[in-house]
């Protein structure tokens, strides 16, 4: 309470502060920009998300042991992010299948696929350069070729 205020005014401010909740303005703005379906805006948002994902992926890779293979690093990242992942390993590489409706990046309200999928693609490319990411129904498929 500030000096010189009235009790009634201060009481109203206290009541207001109890119902005030911080707002995620950036999320609301992004949703509105994406809802407008402007191809240039959607493309630029996707580029920014992919670049941020690439930065995150490089940092994540640096924290993992150097001897750990790319597929294990990716599986670790998905596990930490709560993202359902199924990996099939063969001599020529590995196929990872990721469900779009799970995890901190892809599932739940407020997580827009137009942002989350490019972000994850950036992470995957940073951890496993040359990996191929494609959408297949409700899955993302990641093909990681074995390094010679």
N, C-alpha and C positions, 0 to 999 in steps of 0.2 A: 504494500500500500504506500502510496506517495504522500508526502506532507501536504496538507491543505485540501485533500479530497473529502468528499462527503461519504458518509457511511452507505447511503443508498447506491451511489455510483460504484464504490468499491465492492459492494455486495454483488451488483450486476456483473462486474468484471470477473469476480470469483466464479459465479455461476457459468459465465461464458467460457472461462478457461477449462472448466470441467468437461464441457462438451466439445471442445476444439480438438480436432485430430489433424495431424500433419497430412498434407496431400502430396501424392506423387504426380506433380505437374508434368514431368517429362514423359511419363507413361501415357497420360491422357492426351498430351499433344501428339505423341507418336501414333496413338490409335486413330486420332482424327486425321492426321496426315495420310495414314494408310487407308482409311475408309474413303478418302476422296478418290482413290484409285488412279492417281496421276502417275503414269509409268515412270517419268523422270524422278519423281520424289521417291517412289518405291525402290527404284534402282539405286539411288544415292543412299537411302537408309540401309539397303542390303550391303552395299560396299562398305559403309561405316561399320556395320555389325561384323562383317567378315574380317575387316582390319583389326577390330578389337579382339575378335576370337583368335586371330593369328598371334597377337601380342600375348594373350592369356595362355595360349598353347605353348609358346616358347618358354614362358616363365614356368609353366607346369612341368615341361620336359626337363628344364634345368634343375628342378628340385628332385627329380627321380634319379636313381643310380644309372650311371652311364652304360652299364652292361645290360640293362633291362631292354628287351626288344620293344619295338613300336606298338605291337598289338597288345602286349601286357600293359604298357603305359596308357593306351587308349582305354582298355578295360578298367584300369585303376581310376581314370578320370570319370568314366561313366558310373562306376560304383560310388565314388565320392559324390557325384552330382545326383544320385538317386535315379539314374537313367537305366531302364531295363535294356540289357544287351545280351545277345547270344552270339558266340563266336564259333566258327567252324574253321579249323586250321588244316591246311594241306601243305605239301612240299612247295607248291608254287606261291603260296601266300595264305591269307586268311580273309574270310568274309565275316564281317560283323553286321548284325541286324539290330537296329535300335528302334524301339517303339516310340512314336511321336507323342503319345499321350502320357509319358512318364517324365519324372525328373524335374529338377529345379529350372531347367531352361525350356523344356518343351511342354510340360503338363500344367494343368491348372489354369485358373482364371488370370487374365492379364498377361499371359505369356503368348505373344504373337508369333506364329510360325514364320511370318515374313521377316522377323528379326532373329528368332532363335535358330532357324535352320542355317542361314548364312553365318551366324556366330559359331555354331558347332562345326560347320564346314571349315572355317578359318582355324579353329582349334585342331581339327583332324589333320589339315594340311601342314600345320606347323609341327605337329608331333610325328606324322608319317608323310613326309614329302612324297608326292606322286600317288598318294591314295586317291581312289575314285569314290566320290560320294554321289548317290542318286536317290531320289525319292521313289518309293514303290508302295503305293497305297498308304497304309497307316504306318509304314516303316521307312527308315532311312537305311540304305545298304551302303556299307563301306568296304571296298575291296582294297586290301593292302597286299601288294606284291612282295614276295620274299626278296631280300637283298642278297646278291651273290657273295 
